[in-house]
């Protein structure tokens, strides 16, 4: 009766309820705002990263060679001193992608594909952390920790960025599966197991049995780090085996456990997917033995971890944080996480380059414990808790604005709004010897050139065609040990370096003036050699008559120009 007599009141209450519902739906909190600001900052930063003068240009050159000849090189096509050493190109697909992008969009395209790939990777990492924690703030904190620990690796443009993207996809699927992979104290009977199997989403099963193997199929052709991914996946299976065995003390239970079987099958399928590559099992062997190459012990990023360096400090910080969280957390410690963190910690100690992979697995393992510990640290301060939990449409507006500004002011979006694209001088790294290669293209050396290893890829890319470079970054592992030792002797200008240079009939020296001061001083004193080019960055010394004559002619022209300018000023 009352309902019929007051219809307007009911309609009014319904409207208010809807309004309140919409307000709650479109209200975000401070964790969401911090997350939006964080990703806007990352998008802006990655879009402004300079393209380093090192191995990226070797990969682009490789990609162009593969596209031109429609085959993979058996030997390094740009380094004559490595002739006869078989090449297994573990990153051939990444190189083709780089070459295609550079051919279509130029150097700005390389910058854009780097920014988009790395940004998408970190978004996927955040999603994986959120699936494990269910908390926006904790996931963003985990993303920050990942960037902090891996800070020395995130700004390098190379095929490794595609490998990191693959591991991010893998972790998203693994985090998703952990929602249905929880261990129970009491063993399930057959009927309960059947019910549990029905609850597993079909989309998750497709991602496990089809998605992960396809990821490894692509990963094995994009970058040699796929073996790290297989280790991550294999230890997921082994960790599950250990947990079930510890809980049940029964081999039968281990063999019949649903997720033990699933991870075993997924690992086997992933290995089969990775075998679909041009080199098949040889790629596995090469990727596993690659770090043992004797030449790599003299390469900075393959050196053992130094605890005084930035990587060593962050590595120690990570371990202290892990011990603190394990001590305070009430969350169960997963066997797979312990195995993975332990293996990659050992890998970092052996070769500092592995710090990037360690940071990913470390943060992934710590997210559940961060989720458990952080709320309990704030239990005694209800004001902070209420402030942190506050939601408002105003905060939502701030989130939208931060995302918009992060995109609108990025280098990728500027041309879309009629702005001027980023100048090339701001895309290339400052250490790129662009003026030096302009001189070499105008006056190509005919004989053997000695050059710094870190400039070799740029010289191949931007120097004169068929120039005989001595060393490149991508070919260090392909160089015979004797040649590599001679290269280091010349680079460090140690006793006997001139004899080593004569052995290879070096006619031209290219020297980095800042990093090779001793060699710079020595090559200027060589008999028969003349300085044919010099700028603030590099030095070219040659005994080739054509280059010496070109340098004299250029010097005469410069003197005439200076003299003419002085006369005009005096008049």
C-alpha positions in Angstrom: 0.0 0.0 0.0 2.7 2.4 1.0 4.6 1.5 -2.2 1.7 2.4 -4.4 1.0 5.7 -2.6 4.6 7.0 -2.8 5.9 6.1 -6.3 8.0 9.3 -6.6 9.9 8.5 -3.4 10.9 5.1 -4.7 12.0 6.6 -8.0 14.0 9.3 -6.2 15.7 6.7 -4.0 16.5 4.6 -7.1 18.1 7.5 -8.8 20.2 8.3 -5.7 21.3 4.7 -5.5 22.3 4.7 -9.2 24.1 8.0 -8.8 26.0 6.6 -5.8 26.8 3.4 -7.8 28.1 5.3 -10.7 30.2 7.6 -8.4 31.8 4.5 -6.8 32.3 2.9 -10.2 34.3 5.9 -11.6 36.1 6.8 -8.4 39.8 5.9 -8.1 42.1 6.2 -5.2 45.6 7.4 -4.5 47.2 4.0 -5.4 45.6 4.4 -8.9 46.9 7.9 -9.3 50.5 6.9 -8.3 50.3 4.0 -10.7 49.2 6.3 -13.6 51.9 8.8 -12.8 54.5 6.0 -12.6 53.6 4.6 -16.0 53.3 8.1 -17.6 56.8 8.8 -16.4 58.1 5.5 -17.7 56.5 6.1 -21.1 58.0 9.5 -21.3 61.4 8.2 -20.2 61.6 5.3 -22.6 60.6 7.5 -25.5 63.6 9.8 -24.8 66.3 7.1 -24.4 69.2 7.7 -26.7 70.2 5.0 -29.1 73.6 3.7 -28.0 76.4 3.6 -30.5 77.2 0.0 -29.7 75.7 -3.3 -30.8 72.2 -2.2 -32.0 73.8 -1.1 -35.3 75.4 -4.5 -35.7 72.0 -6.1 -35.3 70.5 -3.8 -37.9 73.3 -4.6 -40.3 72.7 -8.3 -39.7 69.0 -7.9 -40.3 69.7 -6.1 -43.6 72.1 -8.9 -44.7 69.5 -11.6 -43.9 66.8 -9.7 -45.8 69.1 -9.2 -48.8 70.4 -12.7 -49.1 67.3 -14.5 -47.7 69.4 -16.7 -45.5 71.2 -16.8 -42.2 75.0 -16.1 -42.2 77.2 -19.1 -41.6 80.1 -16.8 -40.6 80.2 -13.2 -39.5 79.7 -11.3 -42.8 81.3 -8.1 -41.5 84.5 -9.3 -39.7 87.1 -10.9 -41.9 89.3 -11.8 -38.9 86.5 -14.2 -37.6 86.4 -16.1 -40.9 86.0 -19.8 -40.5 84.3 -19.6 -37.0 80.7 -20.8 -37.3 78.0 -18.3 -36.4 74.8 -19.3 -34.7 72.6 -16.2 -34.9 70.3 -16.6 -31.9 68.7 -13.2 -32.5 68.0 -13.4 -36.2 64.3 -12.6 -36.0 64.9 -9.5 -33.8 67.5 -8.4 -36.2 65.1 -8.6 -39.1 62.5 -6.7 -37.1 65.1 -3.9 -36.4 66.1 -3.8 -40.0 62.5 -3.6 -41.3 61.6 -0.9 -38.8 64.7 1.1 -39.6 64.1 0.8 -43.3 60.5 2.0 -43.0 60.8 4.6 -40.2 64.5 5.3 -39.9 66.3 5.8 -36.6 63.2 7.3 -35.0 61.4 4.0 -35.7 64.1 2.2 -33.7 63.5 4.6 -30.8 59.8 4.1 -31.0 59.9 0.3 -31.2 62.2 0.3 -28.1 59.8 2.6 -26.2 56.7 0.6 -27.1 58.3 -2.8 -26.4 59.8 -2.0 -23.1 56.7 0.0 -21.9 54.4 -3.0 -22.8 56.8 -5.3 -21.0 56.6 -3.3 -17.8 52.8 -3.1 -18.1 52.7 -6.9 -18.3 55.0 -7.2 -15.3 52.6 -5.0 -13.4 49.6 -7.2 -14.4 51.5 -10.3 -13.2 52.2 -8.6 -9.9 48.6 -7.6 -9.6 47.4 -11.1 -10.3 49.6 -12.3 -7.4 48.8 -9.5 -4.9 45.3 -8.1 -5.9 46.5 -4.7 -4.8 47.2 -1.8 -7.1 49.7 0.0 -4.7 51.7 -3.1 -4.0 51.9 -3.9 -7.8 53.2 -0.4 -8.5 55.8 -0.7 -5.7 56.9 -4.0 -7.1 57.3 -2.4 -10.6 59.4 0.4 -9.0 61.6 -2.2 -7.3 62.1 -4.0 -10.5 63.2 -0.9 -12.4 65.5 0.1 -9.5 67.3 -3.2 -9.3 67.6 -3.6 -13.1 68.4 0.1 -13.7 71.7 -0.6 -15.5 69.9 -2.8 -18.1 66.6 -1.1 -19.0 67.9 1.6 -21.3 69.8 -0.6 -23.7 68.3 -1.1 -27.2 69.1 -4.7 -28.3 67.3 -8.0 -29.0 67.2 -8.6 -25.3 64.1 -6.3 -25.1 62.1 -8.9 -27.0 63.3 -11.7 -24.6 62.1 -9.6 -21.6 58.7 -9.1 -23.3 58.5 -12.9 -23.6 59.3 -13.5 -20.0 56.7 -10.9 -19.0 54.0 -12.8 -20.9 55.2 -16.0 -19.3 54.9 -14.6 -15.8 51.4 -13.2 -16.5 50.2 -16.8 -17.3 52.1 -18.3 -14.4 50.6 -15.7 -12.0 47.1 -16.4 -13.4 47.6 -20.1 -12.9 48.6 -19.7 -9.2 45.0 -18.7 -8.4 44.1 -22.4 -9.1 47.4 -23.9 -8.0 47.0 -23.5 -4.3 48.0 -26.4 -2.1 45.5 -27.8 0.4 46.3 -29.3 3.8 44.1 -32.3 3.2 44.5 -34.4 0.0 41.6 -34.2 -2.4 39.7 -37.3 -3.4 38.9 -38.1 -7.0 35.5 -36.4 -6.9 37.0 -33.2 -5.5 39.8 -33.3 -8.1 37.2 -33.5 -10.8 35.4 -30.4 -9.4 38.6 -28.5 -9.2 39.5 -29.3 -12.8 36.1 -28.0 -13.9 36.8 -24.7 -12.1 40.0 -24.1 -14.1 39.0 -21.6 -16.8 39.3 -22.9 -20.3 41.1 -19.7 -21.3 43.8 -20.5 -18.7 44.3 -24.0 -20.1 44.6 -22.7 -23.6 47.2 -20.2 -22.4 49.1 -23.0 -20.6 49.1 -25.6 -23.3 49.2 -23.4 -26.4 50.1 -19.9 -25.3 53.3 -20.7 -23.4 54.8 -23.0 -26.1 54.0 -20.4 -28.8 55.9 -17.8 -26.6 58.9 -20.0 -26.6 58.7 -20.7 -30.3 59.0 -16.9 -30.9 61.5 -16.4 -28.0 63.9 -19.0 -29.3 64.2 -17.0 -32.6 64.2 -13.6 -31.0 67.0 -14.0 -28.4 69.2 -16.6 -26.8 67.7 -15.9 -23.3 64.9 -18.4 -24.0 67.0 -20.9 -22.0 66.4 -18.6 -18.9 62.7 -18.9 -19.6 62.9 -22.7 -19.8 64.7 -22.7 -16.5 62.0 -20.5 -15.0 59.3 -22.9 -16.3 61.2 -26.0 -15.4 61.7 -24.8 -11.8 58.0 -24.1 -11.6 57.4 -27.8 -12.2 60.2 -28.9 -9.8 58.9 -26.5 -7.1 55.4 -28.0 -7.4 56.9 -31.5 -7.1 58.8 -30.6 -3.9 55.8 -29.0 -2.3 53.4 -31.9 -3.0 56.1 -34.4 -1.9 56.7 -32.5 1.4 53.0 -32.2 2.1 51.9 -35.7 1.3 55.1 -37.7 1.7 53.7 -39.9 -1.1 55.2 -40.5 -4.5 51.8 -41.5 -5.8 50.4 -38.2 -4.8 53.2 -36.4 -6.6 52.6 -38.3 -9.8 48.8 -37.9 -9.7 48.8 -34.2 -8.7 47.0 -32.2 -11.4 49.4 -29.3 -11.5 52.5 -31.4 -11.4 51.3 -33.1 -14.6 50.3 -29.8 -16.1 53.6 -28.0 -15.5 55.5 -31.1 -16.8 53.4 -31.1 -20.0 53.8 -27.4 -20.5 57.5 -27.6 -20.0 57.8 -30.4 -22.5 55.7 -28.5 -25.1 57.7 -25.4 -24.5 61.0 -27.3 -25.2 59.4 -28.6 -28.4 58.3 -25.1 -29.4 61.8 -23.7 -28.8 63.3 -26.4 -31.0 61.4 -24.9 -34.0 64.3 -22.7 -35.0 66.9 -22.7 -37.8 69.6 -24.4 -35.7 67.4 -26.8 -33.7 69.3 -28.4 -30.8 72.5 -26.6 -31.7 70.8 -23.3 -30.6 70.3 -24.8 -27.1 73.9 -25.9 -26.8 75.2 -22.6 -28.1 72.9 -20.6 -25.7 74.0 -22.7 -22.7 77.8 -22.6 -23.5 77.9 -19.0 -24.7 78.8 -17.5 -21.3 81.8 -19.8 -21.1 83.4 -18.3 -24.1 86.9 -17.2 -22.9 86.8 -13.9 -24.8 83.8 -12.7 -22.7 85.8 -12.6 -19.5 87.3 -9.3 -20.7 83.9 -7.8 -21.6 82.5 -5.6 -18.8 79.0 -6.9 -18.7 80.1 -10.5 -18.5 82.5 -9.9 -15.6 81.7 -11.3 -12.2 79.6 -9.2 -9.8 81.5 -6.5 -8.0 79.7 -5.6 -4.8 81.1 -2.1 -4.9 79.4 -1.3 -8.2 75.8 -0.2 -8.6 74.7 -3.7 -9.6 76.4 -5.2 -6.5 74.7 -2.6 -4.2 71.2 -3.3 -5.6 71.8 -7.0 -5.5 72.7 -6.8 -1.8 69.7 -4.6 -1.2 67.5 -7.2 -2.8 68.8 -10.0 -0.6 68.4 -7.9 2.6 64.8 -7.0 1.6 64.1 -10.7 0.9 65.4 -11.8 4.3 63.3 -9.1 6.0 60.2 -10.1 4.1 60.6 -13.8 4.8 61.1 -13.0 8.5 58.0 -10.8 8.8 55.7 -12.4 6.2 53.0 -15.0 7.1 52.7 -16.0 3.5 54.0 -19.4 2.6 57.4 -19.5 0.9 57.0 -21.3 -2.5 59.7 -23.8 -3.4 59.8 -22.6 -7.0 60.5 -19.0 -6.0 63.4 -20.1 -3.8 64.9 -22.3 -6.6 64.6 -19.5 -9.2 65.9 -16.7 -7.0 68.8 -19.0 -5.9 69.7 -20.0 -9.5 69.6 -16.4 -10.8 71.5 -15.1 -7.8 74.3 -17.5 -8.7 74.1 -16.4 -12.3 74.5 -12.7 -11.4 77.5 -13.5 -9.2 79.1 -15.2 -12.2 78.1 -12.6 -14.8 76.7 -9.2 -13.8 74.7 -9.1 -17.1 72.1 -11.4 -15.5 71.0 -8.7 -13.0 68.1 -7.9 -15.3 66.7 -11.5 -15.2 67.3 -11.7 -11.5 65.4 -8.5 -10.8 62.3 -9.9 -12.6 62.2 -13.2 -10.7 63.1 -11.7 -7.4 60.3 -9.1 -7.5 57.9 -11.8 -8.8 58.7 -13.9 -5.7 58.5 -11.1 -3.2 55.1 -9.7 -4.3 53.0 -12.0 -2.1 55.2 -11.2 0.9 55.0 -7.4 0.2 51.2 -7.8 0.1 51.2 -9.6 3.5 53.7 -7.4 5.3 52.9 -3.8 4.2 49.3 -3.7 5.6 50.5 -5.0 9.0 53.2 -2.3 9.1 50.4 0.3 8.9 48.0 -1.2 11.4 48.8 1.3 14.1 48.0 4.4 12.0 44.3 4.5 11.1 44.5 8.0 9.6 47.0 6.9 7.0 44.9 3.9 6.2 41.7 6.0 5.7 43.7 8.5 3.6 45.2 5.7 1.4 41.8 4.1 1.0 40.0 7.3 -0.1 38.5 7.3 -3.5 37.1 10.2 -5.5 36.1 11.3 -9.0 38.7 14.1 -8.7 41.5 11.5 -8.3 40.0 9.8 -11.4 40.3 13.0 -13.3 43.9 13.4 -12.2 44.6 9.8 -13.4 43.2 10.6 -16.8 45.2 13.8 -17.1 48.4 12.1 -16.1 48.0 9.4 -18.7 47.1 12.1 -21.3 50.1 14.2 -20.5 52.4 11.2 -20.5 51.3 10.4 -24.0 50.9 13.9 -25.4 54.4 15.1 -24.4 56.1 11.9 -25.6 58.3 11.9 -28.7 56.0 9.5 -30.4 52.9 11.7 -30.0 54.5 15.0 -30.8 54.3 14.6 -34.6 50.7 13.5 -34.3 49.8 16.9 -32.9 51.7 18.9 -35.5 54.9 19.2 -33.5 58.5 18.8 -34.7 59.9 15.3 -34.5 62.8 14.9 -32.1 66.1 16.0 -33.7 68.5 13.3 -34.7 71.2 14.7 -32.5 68.9 14.0 -29.5 68.3 10.4 -30.7 71.8 9.3 -31.2 74.0 8.8 -28.1 76.6 11.6 -27.6 79.3 9.0 -28.0 78.3 8.1 -31.6 81.2 9.0 -33.9 79.0 10.4 -36.7 81.4 13.0 -38.0 84.2 10.4 -38.0 82.3 8.1 -40.3 81.4 11.0 -42.6 85.1 11.5 -43.1 85.7 7.8 -43.7 82.8 7.6 -46.2 84.4 10.5 -48.1 87.8 8.8 -47.9 87.4 5.1 -47.5 90.4 3.2 -46.0 91.5 0.3 -48.3 93.6 -1.7 -45.9 93.0 -3.3 -42.5 91.5 -0.8 -39.9 92.0 -1.1 -36.2 89.1 0.3 -34.2 87.6 0.2 -30.7 85.3 -2.8 -30.2 82.4 -0.6 -29.1 82.5 1.5 -32.3 82.8 -1.5 -34.6 79.1 -2.0 -35.1 78.6 1.7 -35.9 81.5 1.6 -38.4 80.0 -1.4 -40.1 76.6 0.4 -40.3 77.5 4.0 -41.1 81.1 3.6 -42.5 82.1 3.0 -46.0 81.0 -0.3 -47.6 83.3 -3.3 -47.1 85.6 -1.5 -44.7 87.8 -4.0 -42.9 87.0 -3.4 -39.3 89.1 -5.2 -36.7 86.4 -5.9 -34.0 82.7 -5.5 -33.4 80.6 -6.0 -30.3 78.5 -8.7 -31.8 81.5 -10.7 -32.9 83.6 -10.9 -29.7 82.5 -14.5 -29.2 83.2 -15.4 -32.8 86.8 -14.0 -32.8 89.6 -16.6 -32.4 91.2 -16.1 -28.9 94.5 -15.1 -30.4 92.9 -12.3 -32.4 91.0 -11.1 -29.3 94.2 -11.1 -27.3 96.0 -9.1 -29.9 93.1 -6.7 -30.1 93.3 -6.1 -26.3 97.0 -5.7 -26.5 96.7 -2.9 -29.1 93.7 -1.3 -27.3 95.7 -1.0 -24.1 98.9 -0.1 -25.9 100.9 -2.7 -23.9 104.4 -3.8 -24.8 104.5 -5.3 -28.3 101.3 -3.8 -29.5 103.0 -2.4 -32.6 104.2 -5.9 -33.6 100.6 -7.2 -33.2 99.3 -4.4 -35.4 102.0 -5.2 -38.1 101.0 -8.8 -38.0 97.5 -7.9 -39.3 99.0 -5.2 -41.6 96.9 -2.4 -40.0 97.1 0.7 -42.2 94.6 2.9 -40.3 94.0 3.3 -36.5 90.7 4.7 -35.2 91.1 5.7 -31.5 88.6 6.8 -28.9 90.5 9.8 -27.4 88.9 9.7 -23.9 88.8 6.0 -23.3 92.2 5.1 -25.0 94.5 7.9 -23.9 97.6 5.8 -23.9 96.9 4.4 -27.4 96.1 8.0 -28.6 99.5 9.1 -27.4 101.3 6.2 -29.0 99.8 6.2 -32.5 100.7 9.8 -33.0 104.3 8.8 -32.7 104.2 6.0 -35.3 106.6 6.4 -38.2 104.9 6.7 -41.5 101.5 7.4 -40.0 99.8 10.8 -40.0 96.8 12.2 -38.3 94.2 12.4 -41.1 91.2 13.2 -39.0 90.5 14.4 -35.4 87.6 15.8 -33.5 86.6 16.0 -29.8 85.6 12.4 -29.8 87.9 10.4 -32.0 91.2 10.2 -33.9 92.1 8.6 -37.3 95.7 7.9 -38.0 96.7 6.3 -41.3 99.6 5.5 -43.5 97.5 5.2 -46.6 98.8 7.9 -49.1 95.3 8.7 -50.3 94.0 9.5 -46.8 97.1 11.5 -46.0 96.7 13.5 -49.2 93.0 14.1 -48.5 93.9 15.3 -45.0 96.5 17.7 -46.3 94.1 19.0 -48.9 91.4 19.5 -46.2 93.9 21.3 -44.0 94.9 23.6 -46.8 91.2 24.4 -47.5 90.6 25.1 -43.8 93.7 27.5 -43.7 92.5 29.3 -46.8 89.0 29.7 -45.3 90.4 31.0 -42.1 92.7 33.4 -43.9 89.9 34.7 -46.0 87.7 35.3 -43.0 90.5 37.2 -41.3 91.0 39.4 -44.3 87.2 40.2 -44.5 87.3 41.1 -40.8 90.3 43.5 -41.3 88.7 45.2 -44.3 
